[in-house]
């Protein structure tokens, strides 16, 4: 007897097998939006295997080539620290302090608590689903294709815009270093977003180009360079804390909350993108050795180191100068050192360290974005070319070039404050989805191996979601308009391309056509 459900094996006139009804039902719009990618499939793909049903296309653009596992615990921790420390700290005080005053210290605490709760959820999801794609892949396995695509767009917004914001800051510190070391600066017309005095940001473009060249050469080389830069970054921030504390005046902390608690919320919402590195760790899931153990440990190590340094830098910086001076101050931390010491060399050393540090941040953030695009291309949500890997380096070269062009354009032409808030929106949405995904995966696959489990489940994931929603409500109205535009673009791309080219869709189509021919 022919087994039921094998398409095309039923004789003419025979009642259709039960599977046909299931396949056709799964092609309703609601079912297509909610279809989930099996965790076993996600994990199998990390080795270049195609574990979807017969008829599904091979992932990526080249069968048998997959990302290489070459990253250990400390290298991965340096990715998390590198993408987090400095993502905002080199300039975020100058955008957040005017909103909250000295109480920006509380804003950092609120953001850190939110990030800490979410980090526990990330640690569990990363240990259960150790693949590239971060919260996009987690959403695909737990909440369905429609939500996953939306999260993917949020991540692209989060990483791309964040890298652009960081590149803008690099130009400020580069100018500060040139001024102190050589007595000249890059012409004003070529060092800022277009306005009455600027044409475009040339240094930011050069930074993005250098990062993309390094990433194209290979991940192993990139993470080694990043580890050295992270060490430099920690040293210069410790130097800043030590020097700034010598100029600490308690009077600068009074009044502590001049703009009320609403100002604290606004500042916390704006600076939250500074914790993007926690997500960046999970984007490396397919390139990590022993991922079920390494991923959660690296996430927690990154969070602890970052939170301590952020709060210490905020306390030292606020105590070193009146909060009103932060508004519009370029290369602010270097300027504080110069004002305290009355000498240029501490500021020059710090500016040079900031140049190196911001390079490493941009490196990791752009790396994360290329891996999100790689995962989406492999799933058929974007054209397959985004998932093509170089046989020589094992890196997505075309993908990296596209990211570089997009990030460079944003960095050259969009103001810094707008970039920071848009990044926070994408980060908070992605973090919320991961927290919800922990609850869903615990219910749907309780026996799935996990290298780490969230303590206090389900209270901790629910509180994490609550904190994220609270910070989202504190963002500026312009941020939501930008988010609405991104959502509209996502809908057009998904319904115009992704829903028909999804690998899950392609896996179902052969069954439908074969069953139809059997009739």
Residue pairs with C-beta under 8 A, 6 or more apart in sequence:
2 9
2 10
3 9
4 17
4 18
4 19
5 17
5 18
5 19
7 19
7 20
7 510
7 511
7 514
7 515
7 518
8 514
8 515
8 517
8 518
9 518
10 16
10 17
10 518
12 518
12 519
14 518
16 515
16 518
16 519
17 515
19 511
19 515
20 511
20 512
20 515
23 508
23 511
23 512
23 515
24 512
25 31
26 32
26 35
26 508
27 508
27 512
32 145
32 146
32 499
32 502
32 505
33 144
33 145
33 146
33 147
34 144
34 145
34 146
35 144
35 145
35 504
36 140
36 141
36 142
36 143
36 144
36 145
37 137
37 140
37 141
37 145
37 148
37 379
37 504
38 51
38 141
39 128
39 129
39 141
39 445
39 448
40 51
41 51
41 52
42 129
42 131
42 137
42 140
42 141
43 129
43 130
43 131
44 50
44 51
45 51
45 59
45 66
45 131
45 378
46 66
46 67
46 130
46 131
46 132
46 285
46 286
47 66
48 59
48 63
48 64
48 65
48 66
50 56
50 57
50 58
50 59
50 63
52 503
52 504
52 507
53 507
53 511
54 510
55 506
55 507
55 509
55 510
55 511
56 503
56 504
56 506
56 507
57 380
57 503
57 506
59 378
59 379
59 387
59 503
60 66
60 374
60 377
60 378
60 384
60 387
60 388
60 389
61 377
61 384
61 385
61 387
61 388
62 388
62 389
62 391
65 389
65 391
65 394
66 286
66 389
66 394
67 132
67 219
67 286
67 287
67 371
67 374
67 389
67 394
68 219
68 220
68 287
68 394
69 286
69 287
69 288
69 289
69 291
70 219
70 220
70 223
70 287
70 289
71 79
71 219
71 223
71 284
71 287
71 288
71 289
71 294
72 288
72 289
72 294
73 294
73 297
73 298
74 227
75 223
75 224
75 226
75 227
76 281
76 284
76 288
76 294
76 295
76 298
77 281
77 297
77 298
77 301
77 302
77 305
78 223
78 226
78 227
78 230
79 223
79 226
79 277
79 280
79 281
79 284
79 298
79 364
79 367
80 277
80 278
80 280
80 281
80 298
80 299
80 301
80 302
80 303
80 306
81 230
81 233
81 234
81 277
81 301
81 302
81 305
81 306
82 226
82 227
82 229
82 230
82 233
82 277
82 360
82 361
82 363
82 364
83 276
83 277
83 280
83 281
83 361
83 364
83 365
83 368
84 274
84 275
84 276
84 277
84 278
84 280
84 302
84 306
85 230
85 233
85 234
85 237
85 277
85 305
85 306
85 309
85 310
85 357
85 361
86 166
86 233
86 237
86 354
86 357
86 358
86 360
86 361
87 162
87 166
87 273
87 274
87 275
87 276
87 277
87 361
87 365
88 271
88 273
88 274
88 420
89 237
89 274
89 309
89 310
89 313
89 333
90 169
90 173
90 333
90 354
90 357
90 358
91 169
91 172
91 332
91 416
92 270
92 271
92 274
92 420
93 104
93 313
93 314
93 317
93 318
93 326
93 332
93 333
94 326
94 327
94 328
94 329
94 330
94 332
95 270
95 271
95 416
95 417
95 420
96 104
96 107
96 267
96 270
96 271
97 104
97 267
97 318
97 323
97 326
97 327
98 323
98 324
98 326
98 327
99 259
99 263
99 266
99 267
99 270
100 106
100 107
100 257
100 259
100 263
100 264
100 266
100 267
100 268
101 255
101 256
101 257
101 258
101 259
101 263
101 323
102 252
102 253
102 254
102 255
102 256
102 257
102 258
102 318
102 323
103 256
103 257
103 258
103 259
103 261
103 263
103 264
103 267
104 264
104 267
104 271
104 314
104 318
104 323
105 311
105 314
105 315
105 318
106 257
106 264
106 268
107 264
107 265
107 267
107 268
107 271
108 268
108 271
108 310
108 311
108 314
109 311
110 264
110 265
110 268
110 467
110 471
111 268
111 271
111 272
111 274
111 275
111 471
112 275
112 307
112 310
112 311
113 467
114 268
114 272
114 275
114 431
114 464
114 467
114 468
114 471
115 272
115 275
115 278
115 303
115 307
115 431
116 303
116 307
117 435
117 460
117 461
117 463
117 464
117 467
118 278
118 431
118 434
118 435
118 464
118 467
118 468
119 278
119 299
119 300
119 302
119 303
120 454
120 455
120 460
120 464
121 431
121 434
121 435
121 437
121 438
121 454
121 460
121 461
121 464
122 278
122 279
122 281
122 282
122 299
122 431
122 434
123 295
123 296
123 299
123 300
123 452
123 454
124 296
124 438
124 450
124 452
124 453
124 454
125 135
125 138
125 282
125 434
125 437
125 438
125 441
126 281
126 282
126 285
126 291
126 295
126 296
126 299
127 291
127 292
127 293
127 295
127 296
127 450
127 451
127 452
128 292
128 441
128 448
128 449
128 450
128 451
129 137
129 138
129 141
129 285
130 285
130 286
130 288
130 291
130 292
130 295
131 137
131 285
131 286
131 375
132 283
132 284
132 285
132 286
132 287
132 371
132 372
132 374
132 375
133 140
133 152
133 283
133 285
133 371
133 372
133 374
133 375
133 376
134 155
134 279
134 280
134 282
134 283
134 285
134 368
134 371
134 372
134 430
135 151
135 155
135 279
135 282
135 430
135 431
135 433
135 434
135 437
136 148
136 151
136 152
136 155
136 372
136 375
136 376
137 148
137 285
137 375
138 433
138 434
138 437
139 147
139 148
139 151
139 433
139 437
140 148
140 379
141 437
141 441
142 436
142 437
142 440
142 441
142 444
143 433
143 436
143 437
143 440
145 381
145 499
145 502
145 504
146 494
147 433
148 381
149 376
149 381
149 490
149 493
149 494
149 498
150 487
150 490
151 429
151 430
151 433
152 372
152 375
152 376
152 381
153 486
153 487
153 489
153 490
153 493
154 425
154 426
154 429
154 430
154 486
155 279
155 369
155 372
155 426
155 430
156 369
156 372
156 373
156 426
157 422
157 423
157 425
157 426
157 483
157 486
158 273
158 276
158 279
158 423
158 426
158 427
158 430
159 276
159 280
159 365
159 366
159 368
159 369
159 372
159 426
160 369
160 403
160 406
160 407
160 410
161 410
161 419
161 422
161 423
161 426
162 273
162 276
162 365
162 419
162 423
162 427
163 208
163 362
163 365
163 366
163 369
163 407
163 411
164 204
164 407
164 408
164 410
164 411
164 414
164 419
165 273
165 411
165 416
165 419
165 420
165 423
166 358
166 361
166 362
166 365
167 201
167 203
167 204
167 205
167 207
167 208
167 358
167 362
167 407
167 408
167 411
168 192
168 193
168 201
168 204
168 411
168 416
168 419
169 358
169 416
170 203
170 204
170 207
170 354
170 355
170 358
170 359
170 362
171 186
171 191
171 192
171 201
171 202
171 203
171 204
171 207
172 330
172 331
173 331
173 334
173 351
173 354
173 355
173 358
174 186
174 203
174 351
174 355
175 185
175 186
175 191
175 203
175 330
175 331
176 330
176 331
176 334
176 335
176 347
176 351
177 348
177 351
177 352
177 355
178 184
178 185
178 186
179 185
180 338
180 344
180 345
180 347
180 348
180 351
181 348
181 352
185 191
186 202
186 203
188 197
188 198
189 197
189 198
189 199
190 198
190 199
190 200
190 201
190 202
190 203
191 198
191 201
191 202
191 203
192 198
192 200
192 201
193 200
193 201
193 412
193 413
193 414
193 415
193 416
194 200
194 413
195 415
200 412
200 413
201 411
201 412
201 413
202 412
204 408
204 411
204 412
205 408
205 411
205 412
207 358
207 359
207 362
207 411
208 362
208 366
208 404
208 407
208 408
208 411
209 404
209 408
210 359
211 359
211 362
211 363
211 366
211 404
212 366
212 400
212 401
212 403
212 404
214 221
214 222
214 225
214 363
215 222
215 363
215 366
215 367
215 370
215 395
215 400
216 390
216 393
216 395
216 397
216 400
216 401
217 393
217 395
218 393
218 394
218 395
219 287
219 367
219 394
219 395
222 363
222 367
225 360
225 363
226 360
226 363
226 364
229 356
229 357
229 359
229 360
229 363
230 357
230 360
232 353
232 356
232 357
233 353
233 356
233 357
233 360
234 305
234 309
235 353
236 349
236 350
236 353
236 354
236 357
237 309
237 313
239 346
239 349
239 350
239 353
240 313
240 316
240 317
240 333
240 336
240 337
240 350
241 309
241 312
241 313
241 316
243 337
243 340
243 341
243 346
244 316
244 317
244 319
244 320
244 336
244 337
244 340
245 316
245 319
245 320
246 340
247 319
247 320
247 321
247 336
247 339
247 340
248 316
248 319
248 320
249 319
249 320
250 319
252 318
252 319
252 320
252 321
252 322
252 323
253 318
253 319
257 263
257 264
258 323
262 474
265 470
265 471
265 473
265 474
266 474
266 475
266 476
268 471
268 474
269 421
269 424
269 428
269 471
269 472
269 473
269 474
269 475
270 420
270 421
270 424
270 474
270 475
271 420
271 424
272 424
272 427
272 428
272 471
273 420
273 423
273 424
273 426
273 427
274 310
275 303
275 306
275 427
276 365
276 423
276 427
277 302
277 306
277 364
278 299
278 302
278 303
279 368
279 427
279 430
279 431
280 364
280 365
280 367
280 368
281 295
281 298
281 299
281 302
282 295
282 299
283 367
283 368
283 371
283 372
284 367
284 371
285 291
285 295
286 371
288 294
288 295
292 449
292 450
292 451
293 451
295 451
296 451
296 452
313 333
317 332
317 333
317 336
320 336
320 339
320 340
321 336
321 339
326 332
329 335
331 351
331 354
333 350
333 354
334 347
334 348
334 350
334 351
334 354
335 347
337 346
337 347
337 350
338 344
338 346
338 347
340 346
341 347
366 400
366 403
366 404
366 407
369 403
369 407
370 395
370 396
370 399
370 400
370 403
373 382
373 386
373 396
373 399
373 402
373 403
374 386
374 387
374 389
374 396
374 399
375 387
376 382
376 386
377 383
377 384
377 385
377 386
377 387
377 388
377 399
378 384
378 387
378 503
379 502
379 503
379 504
380 498
380 501
380 502
380 503
380 504
380 505
380 506
381 494
381 498
381 501
381 502
382 493
382 497
382 498
383 497
385 398
385 399
386 396
386 398
386 399
386 402
387 396
387 399
388 396
388 397
388 398
388 399
389 395
389 396
390 396
390 397
410 419
418 478
418 482
421 475
421 476
421 478
421 479
421 482
422 479
422 482
422 483
424 471
424 475
424 479
425 472
425 475
425 479
425 480
425 482
425 483
426 483
428 468
428 471
428 472
429 468
429 472
431 464
431 468
432 464
432 465
432 468
432 469
435 461
435 462
435 464
435 465
435 468
436 461
436 465
438 454
438 457
438 461
439 457
439 458
439 461
439 462
441 448
442 457
442 458
454 460
454 461
499 505
